[in-house]
Amino acid sequence: MINKKVIEYIEAIIVAVVIALVVRTFVMQPFTIPSGSMLNTLLIGDCVLVNKFVYGIKIPFTDDYLVDIGEPERGDVVVFEFPLEPAQDYIKRIVGVPGDVIAVRDKQLYVNGQKPDEPYVIHTRPAGTMAEEDNFGPFTVPAGEYFMMGDNRDDSYDSRKWGTVKRNALVGKAWRLYWSWESISDIRWDRIGKEI
């Protein structure tokens, strides 16, 4: 006969696992930043909590929403399923919402003919060095889709190369850093808890 104490431990473990799965599926999920495409907003080795609830509640194992809560906005830093390989998650900033006309001229972003205020953007290529993605568009963002760019505009594989992201491919909005390190001996304590 199984000891009553063992049964209590098993029940506690099952309840904890179910709660963790519900939180991860509907509310919050951790992600680690693997590349420098979002420098200096997000550094390689930053660990981010993503709010999966902010845009709505998805039906598990589908891309359909049970309940829509809010609409993604320009400036949101979001995690999404990469359109060319949906099993892979990317993190970028929304720079264009449905109906926006996006253009890039000599590295400067224009949304609906206006230069947005983007104090977080950096360029890492030497001055005067141009690449194909430094001039783009004009392009009108389709209904139900979003145009994504990294904050490190010279080192970001983004919508300029592979197109827009559908609304149902959004995983959630980056919310807060819960850990940041370059190595075990180089923990970035000042970044822990920082809101994104």
Backbone bond lengths (Angstrom), bond angles and torsions (degrees), N, CA, C in turn:
res aa  C-N    CA-C-N  psi(-1)  N-CA   C-N-CA  omega(-1)  CA-C   N-CA-C  phi
1 M - - - 1.459 - - 1.529 109.38 -
2 I 1.345 116.10 137.05 1.461 121.01 -177.71 1.522 109.70 -76.94
3 N 1.305 115.11 134.41 1.462 122.96 178.86 1.530 110.32 -60.55
4 K 1.340 117.16 140.16 1.471 122.21 -179.99 1.527 111.52 -59.49
5 K 1.331 117.19 -36.20 1.464 122.15 179.50 1.530 110.39 -63.78
6 V 1.333 117.74 -41.29 1.466 122.51 179.16 1.527 109.80 -62.56
7 I 1.332 117.18 -42.15 1.467 121.43 178.88 1.528 109.97 -62.17
8 E 1.324 117.69 -42.10 1.468 121.27 178.26 1.526 111.17 -61.62
9 Y 1.345 117.09 -42.02 1.467 120.85 177.94 1.524 111.04 -63.60
10 I 1.320 117.27 -43.37 1.466 121.58 179.87 1.532 109.93 -62.59
11 E 1.324 116.86 -45.02 1.467 120.75 177.91 1.529 111.29 -60.48
12 A 1.331 117.26 -43.51 1.472 121.20 179.61 1.525 111.07 -62.24
13 I 1.326 116.77 -41.47 1.471 121.15 179.47 1.530 110.11 -65.32
14 I 1.323 117.54 -43.67 1.471 121.08 179.77 1.523 110.60 -62.65
15 V 1.328 117.43 -44.65 1.464 121.31 179.00 1.534 110.33 -61.77
16 A 1.352 116.69 -43.42 1.472 120.54 179.71 1.532 111.02 -62.34
17 V 1.329 117.16 -42.03 1.465 121.05 179.54 1.534 110.59 -64.80
18 V 1.330 117.27 -43.47 1.463 121.03 179.72 1.532 110.50 -62.73
19 I 1.336 117.39 -44.18 1.468 121.05 178.69 1.529 110.26 -62.12
20 A 1.337 117.14 -44.39 1.467 120.94 179.51 1.529 111.06 -61.50
21 L 1.331 117.34 -41.15 1.469 120.62 179.35 1.526 111.68 -66.85
22 V 1.328 117.07 -39.94 1.461 120.67 178.51 1.534 110.23 -64.51
23 V 1.341 116.59 -45.42 1.472 120.72 179.19 1.522 110.18 -61.43
24 R 1.331 117.31 -46.37 1.469 121.00 -178.48 1.529 111.58 -66.32
25 T 1.318 118.11 -36.28 1.455 121.76 -178.02 1.521 112.77 -74.98
26 F 1.335 117.77 -41.05 1.456 120.54 -170.90 1.523 115.63 -111.60
27 V 1.324 118.60 -24.82 1.458 119.72 -167.66 1.523 113.35 -115.06
28 M 1.312 118.82 -61.12 1.463 122.23 -169.28 1.528 109.22 -142.73
29 Q 1.337 116.21 141.47 1.457 120.40 177.08 1.522 109.55 -142.29
30 P 1.333 117.51 138.20 1.469 119.73 178.01 1.528 112.01 -84.81
31 F 1.346 115.63 146.11 1.461 122.17 174.71 1.520 108.17 -139.66
32 T 1.322 116.35 149.94 1.459 122.37 177.59 1.525 108.65 -112.48
33 I 1.329 116.28 138.29 1.468 121.81 -178.00 1.531 109.36 -84.68
34 P 1.355 117.36 116.82 1.467 120.10 -175.71 1.527 115.03 -96.47
35 S 1.362 117.75 -13.76 1.467 118.85 -173.09 1.520 110.70 -136.42
36 G 1.330 115.46 173.18 1.456 121.15 -178.08 1.512 115.08 -95.10
37 S 1.326 118.41 18.50 1.470 120.26 -175.93 1.527 113.65 -70.27
38 M 1.339 117.61 -16.71 1.466 120.66 -179.99 1.533 112.21 -111.53
39 L 1.347 117.29 15.51 1.465 119.93 176.16 1.519 109.50 -58.10
40 N 1.272 121.53 144.85 1.446 130.08 -5.59 1.524 112.38 -95.59
41 T 1.322 116.54 8.34 1.465 120.39 177.63 1.517 109.82 -63.45
42 L 1.344 115.96 -48.18 1.460 122.55 178.47 1.522 108.60 -126.23
43 L 1.323 115.94 132.70 1.457 121.82 -179.16 1.523 110.01 -101.73
44 I 1.336 115.97 155.70 1.461 120.29 173.86 1.531 107.18 -59.45
45 G 1.337 116.17 128.43 1.463 121.04 -178.36 1.516 113.86 97.20
46 D 1.331 117.68 -5.27 1.463 120.01 172.98 1.529 108.63 -70.01
47 C 1.325 115.67 141.24 1.463 121.63 175.97 1.525 107.36 -114.13
48 V 1.308 115.37 123.16 1.469 122.30 -168.55 1.524 110.62 -115.93
49 L 1.337 115.80 137.65 1.460 120.41 168.76 1.519 107.58 -92.37
50 V 1.326 116.19 130.82 1.456 122.17 -178.51 1.520 109.08 -110.82
51 N 1.327 115.70 126.88 1.453 122.74 178.63 1.524 108.44 -80.64
52 K 1.330 117.03 108.19 1.459 121.91 -178.13 1.528 111.88 -87.35
53 F 1.307 116.09 -8.04 1.459 122.56 -174.45 1.527 112.00 -92.10
54 V 1.343 116.72 -19.78 1.459 121.91 -168.98 1.534 114.00 -62.00
55 Y 1.318 117.79 -33.55 1.464 120.61 -178.84 1.529 112.90 -99.82
56 G 1.334 117.32 -11.78 1.456 120.28 179.18 1.514 111.60 147.16
57 I 1.312 115.11 175.13 1.461 121.74 179.26 1.520 107.51 -105.28
58 K 1.342 115.69 120.71 1.464 120.30 179.41 1.524 110.21 -89.13
59 I 1.316 115.04 147.61 1.463 120.50 172.46 1.523 106.41 -71.37
60 P 1.350 118.26 127.10 1.479 120.32 -177.54 1.529 112.80 -52.91
61 F 1.339 114.91 139.69 1.461 124.95 176.77 1.532 112.99 67.23
62 T 1.338 116.86 17.76 1.466 120.88 175.31 1.527 108.50 -136.26
63 D 1.324 116.51 173.50 1.462 121.42 174.19 1.519 111.65 -102.69
64 D 1.326 116.78 8.70 1.460 121.72 -177.49 1.524 110.74 -89.93
65 Y 1.332 115.19 145.69 1.463 121.15 179.45 1.525 110.35 -93.83
66 L 1.324 115.46 131.58 1.456 121.89 172.91 1.527 108.53 -77.51
67 V 1.348 114.86 -41.94 1.461 121.72 179.92 1.525 108.53 -139.91
68 D 1.336 117.41 126.08 1.474 121.83 171.96 1.526 107.65 -86.73
69 I 1.335 115.99 131.78 1.468 119.27 -178.42 1.521 111.41 -111.05
70 G 1.318 117.23 -49.56 1.459 120.70 -177.90 1.511 110.49 -145.56
71 E 1.306 115.57 161.78 1.461 121.01 179.52 1.523 110.08 -100.09
72 P 1.327 117.12 138.78 1.470 120.27 174.04 1.526 109.80 -60.36
73 E 1.325 115.77 145.01 1.458 121.22 -177.82 1.519 110.73 -124.16
74 R 1.340 115.59 156.99 1.457 121.04 172.92 1.520 108.41 -55.31
75 G 1.314 116.49 134.67 1.457 121.26 179.01 1.519 113.89 98.18
76 D 1.342 118.42 -17.15 1.468 120.67 177.65 1.527 109.47 -66.21
77 V 1.328 116.67 135.58 1.466 122.24 171.52 1.523 105.68 -93.46
78 V 1.336 116.33 118.90 1.461 120.15 -172.09 1.525 112.44 -128.50
79 V 1.329 114.16 152.32 1.467 121.87 169.80 1.520 106.17 -99.49
80 F 1.335 116.17 138.07 1.465 121.01 -177.96 1.514 109.68 -148.45
81 E 1.324 114.54 161.59 1.459 120.74 174.74 1.522 107.87 -76.09
82 F 1.331 116.19 124.48 1.460 121.57 -178.62 1.535 109.62 -61.39
83 P 1.331 118.38 123.08 1.475 120.63 -174.06 1.529 114.85 -56.12
84 L 1.325 118.30 -33.51 1.466 120.00 -177.79 1.524 112.77 -84.48
85 E 1.326 117.13 -14.49 1.463 122.50 179.80 1.534 108.39 -153.03
86 P 1.333 117.92 80.25 1.463 122.10 -170.93 1.527 116.21 -56.61
87 A 1.332 118.06 -19.61 1.475 119.40 178.53 1.528 111.26 -74.23
88 Q 1.328 117.35 -11.47 1.459 122.28 -178.29 1.525 110.03 -103.98
89 D 1.335 115.79 133.80 1.468 120.56 178.75 1.519 110.36 -96.56
90 Y 1.336 115.86 139.71 1.465 123.60 175.23 1.521 108.30 -119.71
91 I 1.328 115.79 159.76 1.464 120.87 173.47 1.523 108.19 -130.30
92 K 1.325 115.97 126.95 1.461 122.72 -179.65 1.529 108.31 -149.22
93 R 1.327 115.43 178.90 1.460 121.48 177.05 1.534 108.86 -104.71
94 I 1.325 116.82 136.52 1.466 120.72 174.79 1.532 107.54 -73.72
95 V 1.338 116.29 121.22 1.468 119.88 176.04 1.521 111.23 -111.98
96 G 1.348 116.82 -14.21 1.456 120.22 179.47 1.517 111.39 -141.73
97 V 1.331 115.88 131.02 1.465 122.29 176.99 1.528 108.34 -105.65
98 P 1.337 118.39 170.19 1.468 119.76 -177.08 1.532 112.97 -50.72
99 G 1.331 114.43 130.90 1.466 121.06 178.48 1.517 114.55 93.72
100 D 1.344 117.84 -16.94 1.463 120.64 178.80 1.528 110.88 -67.57
101 V 1.318 115.50 146.13 1.470 121.31 172.99 1.524 107.21 -103.11
102 I 1.330 115.80 117.56 1.463 122.82 -175.55 1.524 109.65 -105.25
103 A 1.325 115.72 134.42 1.470 121.64 174.12 1.518 107.91 -145.42
104 V 1.328 115.72 147.96 1.463 122.29 173.04 1.513 106.70 -125.22
105 R 1.340 116.51 125.92 1.456 122.44 179.32 1.518 108.43 -127.97
106 D 1.335 115.93 118.35 1.471 121.59 -178.78 1.528 110.74 48.68
107 K 1.325 116.07 49.01 1.468 126.19 176.47 1.523 114.32 77.60
108 Q 1.323 119.06 -9.00 1.467 121.83 -177.73 1.527 110.20 -91.43
109 L 1.334 115.93 125.77 1.462 121.56 177.43 1.527 110.35 -77.53
110 Y 1.327 115.19 138.92 1.466 122.19 172.41 1.523 107.54 -126.33
111 V 1.323 116.09 130.78 1.459 122.26 175.74 1.525 107.13 -118.98
112 N 1.321 115.80 117.57 1.473 121.77 -176.43 1.529 111.46 54.05
113 G 1.347 115.54 39.04 1.463 121.83 177.14 1.515 115.05 81.22
114 Q 1.315 118.20 -0.56 1.473 121.90 -178.03 1.525 111.04 -114.41
115 K 1.335 116.72 145.98 1.460 121.94 173.71 1.531 108.45 -81.85
116 P 1.335 118.15 116.49 1.467 118.36 177.46 1.533 110.74 -73.87
117 D 1.325 116.36 155.92 1.463 122.04 174.83 1.529 107.51 -78.67
118 E 1.323 116.45 112.07 1.465 121.68 -176.58 1.534 110.63 -130.99
119 P 1.326 118.07 74.11 1.463 120.24 -177.51 1.529 113.85 -67.60
120 Y 1.320 117.82 -14.98 1.467 123.26 -177.73 1.528 112.87 -85.77
121 V 1.336 119.26 -11.62 1.467 122.21 -175.62 1.520 111.00 -74.59
122 I 1.356 115.53 137.53 1.466 120.93 172.82 1.533 108.97 -127.43
123 H 1.323 115.38 158.04 1.461 123.17 174.24 1.526 106.66 -126.04
124 T 1.334 116.03 124.95 1.466 120.62 -174.59 1.525 113.87 -103.80
125 R 1.333 117.60 -11.91 1.461 119.87 176.80 1.519 109.66 -78.51
126 P 1.327 118.04 149.17 1.466 119.97 178.89 1.527 111.67 -56.48
127 A 1.323 115.82 146.39 1.472 121.49 179.31 1.525 110.01 -54.58
128 G 1.312 115.91 138.72 1.459 121.04 179.34 1.520 113.65 87.02
129 T 1.345 117.42 -10.54 1.458 121.21 178.66 1.520 108.62 -87.10
130 M 1.320 117.08 121.38 1.464 120.82 -177.49 1.529 109.90 -115.69
131 A 1.316 114.76 150.66 1.460 122.31 175.85 1.521 108.54 -129.10
132 E 1.310 116.27 169.66 1.468 121.99 -177.49 1.530 112.06 -54.46
133 E 1.330 117.05 -41.50 1.465 120.39 -176.41 1.532 113.97 -75.44
134 D 1.341 117.74 -5.55 1.464 120.87 178.86 1.532 112.51 -76.70
135 N 1.323 116.07 -8.64 1.464 122.61 173.12 1.526 106.72 -137.04
136 F 1.328 116.35 119.78 1.459 121.56 -172.36 1.528 109.31 -148.63
137 G 1.324 115.67 145.55 1.461 120.67 171.14 1.519 113.24 83.96
138 P 1.322 114.92 -167.12 1.468 128.60 8.04 1.538 112.69 -71.26
139 F 1.336 113.64 149.46 1.458 122.44 -177.45 1.529 108.02 -139.45
140 T 1.333 116.94 129.42 1.466 121.34 177.88 1.520 109.64 -94.76
141 V 1.331 116.15 124.78 1.462 121.24 -178.42 1.530 108.79 -70.80
142 P 1.352 117.27 124.87 1.474 119.98 -178.50 1.528 112.73 -67.27
143 A 1.313 115.94 161.34 1.463 121.90 176.43 1.526 109.86 -58.32
144 G 1.325 116.46 137.80 1.463 121.66 176.95 1.516 114.31 73.77
145 E 1.345 117.76 14.41 1.468 121.02 -178.36 1.527 110.16 -132.54
146 Y 1.348 115.27 164.59 1.467 121.81 -174.36 1.518 110.13 -136.99
147 F 1.328 115.46 143.75 1.469 122.34 179.65 1.519 107.59 -99.69
148 M 1.341 116.65 124.41 1.463 123.03 -174.05 1.527 111.30 -112.45
149 M 1.327 115.93 141.12 1.463 121.15 172.19 1.521 109.09 -141.24
150 G 1.335 115.74 149.87 1.449 120.61 174.05 1.517 110.01 -82.33
151 D 1.329 116.81 155.26 1.466 120.56 178.59 1.529 111.77 -71.11
152 N 1.334 117.02 -26.61 1.456 122.12 174.31 1.530 106.56 -89.33
153 R 1.309 116.30 81.58 1.463 122.33 -167.97 1.523 114.07 -60.49
154 D 1.332 117.98 -26.70 1.468 119.91 -179.08 1.526 112.33 -84.48
155 D 1.309 117.98 -10.19 1.462 121.18 -176.81 1.525 109.40 -137.08
156 S 1.333 116.32 51.43 1.458 120.98 -178.83 1.519 110.00 -134.47
157 Y 1.306 115.42 120.75 1.462 122.63 174.10 1.525 105.70 -87.26
158 D 1.334 117.29 101.05 1.457 120.05 -168.76 1.525 112.28 -138.77
159 S 1.321 117.04 -161.66 1.471 122.42 -174.19 1.518 113.69 -58.07
160 R 1.320 118.07 -21.01 1.463 119.94 175.74 1.519 110.98 -63.69
161 K 1.328 116.78 -25.45 1.469 121.90 -177.88 1.524 112.87 -101.98
162 W 1.340 118.05 -41.62 1.464 120.07 -171.26 1.526 115.03 -119.26
163 G 1.324 119.00 4.16 1.462 120.47 173.42 1.524 113.95 96.40
164 T 1.299 115.08 -165.98 1.462 122.16 -172.91 1.529 111.84 -89.65
165 V 1.335 114.55 171.23 1.468 122.26 179.48 1.520 107.97 -116.28
166 K 1.326 116.36 129.83 1.465 121.09 178.59 1.529 110.45 -71.69
167 R 1.306 116.29 150.24 1.472 122.76 -178.29 1.525 112.12 -54.93
168 N 1.343 116.67 -41.48 1.464 119.09 -176.93 1.530 113.42 -76.36
169 A 1.348 117.64 -4.03 1.475 120.67 175.38 1.528 111.76 -91.04
170 L 1.335 117.18 -5.74 1.464 119.97 178.19 1.521 109.57 -72.62
171 V 1.331 116.19 128.38 1.466 121.55 177.59 1.521 109.52 -85.14
172 G 1.322 116.44 -43.20 1.460 120.42 179.61 1.515 111.77 168.38
173 K 1.325 114.71 179.58 1.460 122.20 -177.79 1.526 110.00 -98.82
174 A 1.345 115.89 130.58 1.463 120.20 176.77 1.527 108.47 -61.71
175 W 1.324 116.17 131.72 1.460 120.29 -171.55 1.526 112.69 -113.70
176 R 1.327 117.54 -55.52 1.466 120.10 -172.44 1.530 110.14 -155.13
177 L 1.342 115.65 148.17 1.465 120.80 174.31 1.527 108.73 -81.96
178 Y 1.325 116.37 128.18 1.465 118.66 176.37 1.522 112.03 -105.82
179 W 1.346 116.84 -8.99 1.463 121.13 177.48 1.514 107.94 -164.71
180 S 1.322 117.44 151.35 1.459 121.05 177.64 1.518 108.70 -154.74
181 W 1.312 115.78 125.62 1.459 119.35 177.61 1.524 111.49 -156.97
182 E 1.338 113.20 150.89 1.458 119.73 173.88 1.518 109.06 -94.72
183 S 1.334 115.59 -34.33 1.461 123.04 176.17 1.525 107.11 -159.68
184 I 1.315 116.66 175.08 1.464 120.86 -178.91 1.529 111.51 -60.49
185 S 1.332 116.82 -27.47 1.469 120.03 -179.78 1.532 112.16 -95.00
186 D 1.335 116.87 -1.67 1.464 120.38 -178.12 1.530 110.62 -131.08
187 I 1.338 115.38 72.69 1.463 121.57 177.82 1.520 107.53 -86.95
188 R 1.336 116.09 130.65 1.466 121.04 -178.77 1.538 108.92 -92.08
189 W 1.330 115.28 79.52 1.462 121.58 -174.66 1.524 112.40 -59.04
190 D 1.331 117.32 -33.83 1.464 120.44 -176.78 1.523 113.43 -68.60
191 R 1.341 117.74 -15.04 1.463 120.97 -179.99 1.525 113.33 -93.58
192 I 1.323 116.99 -19.69 1.469 121.30 -176.88 1.529 110.39 -63.72
193 G 1.318 115.83 126.46 1.465 121.42 -179.58 1.522 113.57 91.17
194 K 1.332 117.12 -4.69 1.461 121.06 -177.61 1.524 111.00 -66.55
195 E 1.330 116.22 133.16 1.459 120.80 176.80 1.524 109.08 -78.88
196 I 1.317 116.19 144.82 1.460 120.67 -178.36 1.522 109.48 -99.43
